[in-house]
């Protein structure tokens, strides 16, 4: 078993958190680490030398968020030498609260915490490996973040551009991991080898709400279905069927939203309070 780990570091101050997760993974098997940075960081390069696996430090353009660099690494590495691929990146805190996915509040650092749970401890990582070893499993992540694809006009329009490469539009059960941190079988990504390059992604801009990088959050998950495999919870846990309906009911009865510039409160869907922050 050999594992390719890709860690995209956009926020260097979060490196220590990923360093811990990388160490957990690298202590279990032969690993090769690819660290991508948008600007040089000698501290990270020096720290990488102390990790229990060889590390490649690569400077990349700030294109495609964390997905563009992932595609770059898949093209650089000999993917067929690896059994599994682990994708990590430095996800910022969510400043808008609450921020819900699958009925769970992911505000603050919660989204990042959930994303990293599959390799946060040796116990969790062993569960991930055991689940991933199943014949029908292609990818593992935290259950809270395994999503069904939304119907997005831009997404399906862009899918048609890559139809001859990916052939994902016909899939009936489309799943993906919201936030794109996961462990997966390397074979899942074979259809991408040499078919895309980082220059295909636009320069990262948070003002661009729909772009190829966002589409590929869905596509990376769809590739699992294309391989005839499933995305599974790393620890076998599931989101209870009643969780989201109960959340929607509670949200209808009482809703409070805080953003960097305002606070809004609603009762039974009617706005009863709004205040702009100074």
N, C-alpha and C positions, 0 to 999 in steps of 0.2 A: 504494500500500500504506500503510495506517494501522494502528497497533498500539495496543490498549488494554492498559496494564500496571496490574495491581492488586497492591499490596504491603501486606499486613496486618502491622503492627508491634505485637506484644504485648510483645516483649522489646527495649526501645530500645537496649540495649547491642549488639545484633546489627545495627543499622541500617547501619553502614559496609560490612558484607559485602553486603547487598542493594543498597546505593548503587552498589557496583562493578558488580553484574549489571545494574542498571537503566541505567547509563551505557553498558555494552557494547551493550545492545539499542537504546537511543535514538540511538546514533551511526550506525545503519544505515537508519533510516526515520523517517517522521513518527510520533510517539508522543504519547499522552496518558496521564499517570500519575495514578492515584488511590491515595492513601496513607490507610489507615484506622488509627486509633489508639483505644485504650480510655481513654487519658488524655492531656492536652495535653503536648506535648514541643517547646518552642521551638527546641531545637537541631536537631531533625529538620526542622521547618518552615523554618528558616533555610537548612539544607543543601539542601533541596529546590529552593530558588530558584536554585541554582547548577547544577542538572542541565540537560542539553541538550534538555529537553522541558517543556511546561507541566505543573504539578502541582497537584492538588486535595488539600487536607488535610481529612480528615473525622473528627470524633470520633463513635464509635459505642459502643453498649452492648456489654458483654462477653458476647455471645450467639453460640452456634454456632461456637466456636473461630474458625478462619480462613474457614470456609465461609459462616457467616451474613453477615459483612461482604462476601464475594464476591457473594452474592446481592443485597445492598444496592447494590453498585456496578453490577451488571448492570442494575438497575432505574433507577439514576440516569443512567447513560451512554446515549447513543443507539447501541445496539449495532450497528445496521445501517450505521453510518458506518465501522465497523472491518473490516479483513480478518482480523486475528488478535487473540487475547486471550492475555496472559501472566499467570499466577497465581503469586505469590511470597508467602512469609511467613517469619517468624522462628521456625524450628523449634529447640527446645531440644536439648541433648545428651541422649543416652540413658544413664542412670546404671546400668542393669542390663546386665551383659555376661556372655556374648554375647547379642545380640539379632538374630535371623536373619530375613531375608526372601529367598525364592528361593535359599536356601542361602548367602547372604552375611551376614557379621557386620556389623551396622549400629550397633554400640555406639559410645558417645562422640559425636563429631561426624560420623561417617561417613555416617549417613543424610542429614543436611543437605547434606553435600558432594556425594553422589550426586544428590540432588534438584536441586541448582543447576548441575550439570555442563552441562546443555543450553545455558546462557547464561553460563558462567563465563569464557569467553575469546571474542574475536572469531571465532576459527576454529570453535569449537564452535557458536556462534550461527549462523554461516553454514551449517554442516551442518544445523542445526535448520530453518532457512528452506528449504533445498533439499529436505529430506525432507518438510516440511509442504506444500510446493508441489505434491507429487504428487497426482493426482486422487483416489486412494483413501485418502489420509492425512487424519485429522481431528485428531490430537493427537500430540505428541512428548514424550518424557521419556527418562530413563536406563533401559536395558534391565533393569538389576537390580531396578527398582521397578515394572515393568509386571506386574500380577498378574491371575490369574483369580479371579472372585468366589468367595468362600467361601459355603457354604450357611448362612445365618443366619436363624433363625426371625423375629427382630425385623425384620431387613432386609426380608424378603418381606412381613411384616405391614404395614410402613409403606409399601412400594411400592403395596400395594392402596389405601391412602389417596389416593395421587397417580396412580392408574391412568389417569384421564381426562386427565391432564396429560402424563405421561411415557411410558406404554405400554412400559416396559422389561422387564417380567416375562417376556415371550415370547422375548426374545433368547436364542439358543443359545450364542453365544460372548461371554460378558460379561467385559470387561477393565476395569481401573482402574489409576490410578497411586497406589501406597501413599505417602501423604504429601502429595498434592494440590499439587504444583508442576509446571507444564507450560506449553507453548505449544500453542494450539489454534486451529482455524478458528472465527471468531466465529459462523458459522451453526450450529455444534453447540449453542450455548446459546439459540437462538431460542425453543425450547419453554418456557424458564423465564421469559421476559420477562413481568412483571406477574402471574405466577401464584403467586409466593411473596413474602413480605416477611420482614424480619429478625425481627419479633416472633413468627414461626412457630417460631423456634429457642429452646430453653430457655437460661437463663443458663449460662455455661460452668462445669462442675464436673468435675474429674478423677475424682471418685467415681462419676460416671455413665458406666459403660462402654459402654452402648448408647444412642444418642440420634440425633436426626434429622441432626445434623452428621456423625456417623460414617457413617450410611447414605448421606449425600450424597457421601462420598468415593467410594463405589461408583457412585452414580447419575451423577455428573459424567462418569465413564468410560463408563457405559452409554449416555449420550447420543450418544457417538461412533458406537457400533454402530447406534443408532436412526437416525442420519443416513446409514447405509449406508457408513460409513467405518471406518478402523482406527486403533488406537493403535500407533505405531511407535517404535522406538529412534531417537533423534535422529541417531546416527552410524552406523546400520546394523548395529551389533553386536548379537549375540544371546547369551542365556545358554545355554551348551553343554547339550545334552540330558542329558549324563552328570553335570552339575555337582551337581544336587540329590540324585540317588541316592547319589553318592559322599559328599556331605555327610552324609546320613542314616546311612550306614554308619559314617563316622568318628565321628559324634555318639553312635551306639550303643556303639562300642568305648570311647570316652573322652569324658566330658562334664563340664565345669566351669562353674558358674554363680556369678556374683558379683552381689550386690545391696547396697544401702546398709547392710543390717543382718546379712548372712550370706554364707557361702561353702559351696557344695555340690559334691561330686565324685561321679561315678558311673563304674563300670567294667562294661562289658557290661550296662548297664541297672540294675546293683545299686549302691545308695548305699554308698560306702565311707568317706565323710568329710563331716562337717557341722560348721561352726563359726560361732557367732554373734559378730559384731563388737561390741566394747565401745563 
